[in-house]
Structure formats: C-alpha cells, structure tokens
Amino acid sequence: QVQLVESGGGVVQPGGSLRLSCAASKFTFSNYAMHWVRQAPGKGLEWVTIISSDGSKKYYTDSVRGRFTISRDNSENTVFLQMNRLRAEDTAVYYCARGPAPMGYYFEYWGQGTLVTVSS
Amino acid sequence: DIVMTQFPESLAVSLGERATINCKSSQNILSSSNNKNYLTWYQQKPGQPPKLLISWASTRESGVPDRFIGSGSGTDFTLTISSLQAEDVAAYYCQQCYTAPLTFGQGTKVEI
C-alpha cells in the first residue's frame, strides 16, 4: 500500500521559512509526479505545486510562485517544499500527494498532512 | 485559470436516498484528442485526507462502492450517491486535471 508521510510543519513568524518533507514508500517513486495540496482551517482544497517524476518540470499556483520551491530526491524517495517569505494566508494543512503518472494532474494517494501555522 | 463551481454547498439526505452534487467548469475539459473528460472527484471525511473516488469523470477507483456514480461531459458534471449510507457523510470535491493551475470546486458537505 502506497505510503506518504509528511513532516516539517510547525509555527513560524510571518516572513519566515519552513521546509516540508514527504517520505514515500511502497511504490517506485521515480515513476510518478508528486504534488503539494493545502487546506486552510475549515476551508477547501488548494493545489500548490507539482514536480514531474524526473524533476525537470515544476508548476506553481500564482500565490506561491517565487516564494515556494518544490524539489525531489529520487534516491531518497522524498519530495520537499521549501517555503520562504511565509504569510498568514499560508496557514494550512499541507498534504503531499502522488500523481497517476510521470506528469499526472490528479491525486491518487495522499499523505496525512502536516500543519503549518504562520503567526506572530 | 479554470474555475470550478460546485453546488450545493451542503445537502442533507436521508439514509437510503439519493444525493446529487453538481460541478461546472468555466472551460471545456473534454479533450478532443482522447475523448476524455479531465475531471476527478474526491471524498474527505472529517480529520482525514481526501480520497480519490472517481477519475476521468466516470471511472470509479478500485474499492469504491458502485453507489458512487460520476457523469457529465464538457463543462457540466455530477456525482451521484445512489443510496446514501452513514459512512458517506463527508465533504466532496471536484477537480479539473486538464491544465495547471489545477483547481478544485469549493466542496459539498453531505449530511444525514
């Protein structure tokens, strides 16, 4: 059974940085795109970013472009989200999710999420 | 960006009755090259991550009960729960997987 385990969430001040990790197991990580999707408290789902299976393609939602960076280490089966210049509106549970293909645009499997709180 | 409009925001259905959730995209998400609708449905129970229910507008994922039925094409889509069970209480989201930025509907909360 596919496993995705996020870590790295916490409380950070506005303008600060955090790095999220998502450790993947039970599938061939290097064959699949990976996403980050977030959910603000009590709100709906918002896609954040995707990285292709080989790391060559990355796309971002407008609100995070230039502040967040997605990367992956296929030798360690891990995807990362570096979040800089954090704002209050970035407060959310961040889920990593696996796409269905090397550049798949939907979310076959989800982790349990990690909470990021941006507050002074 | 493709805007996904989902309605109603919430609905209450009796056990065994039908629940219908609608989702409308601001652009056609039917591909002419492969005749597939780039629309997925997710279920999210309280305190849990979302779960993929239906891909390509109407293809149920493995293990999803057949009371969950996806339909529609082009810009108008529907998720029907044909006979609501207690375990179906959840929020349901549609999502277009046609082009980035990937976008979700606002969600529909289904209650008994």
Interface residues (C-beta under 8 A of the other chain):
Chain A: H35 G44 L45 E46 W47 I50 Y59 Y60 T61 D62 Y95 P100 G104 Y105 Y106 F107 E108 Y109 W110 G111 Q112 G113
Chain B: Y38 T40 Y42 Q44 P49 P50 K51 L52 S55 A91 Y93 Q95 C97 Y98 T99 A100 P101 L102 T103 F104 G105 Q106 G107
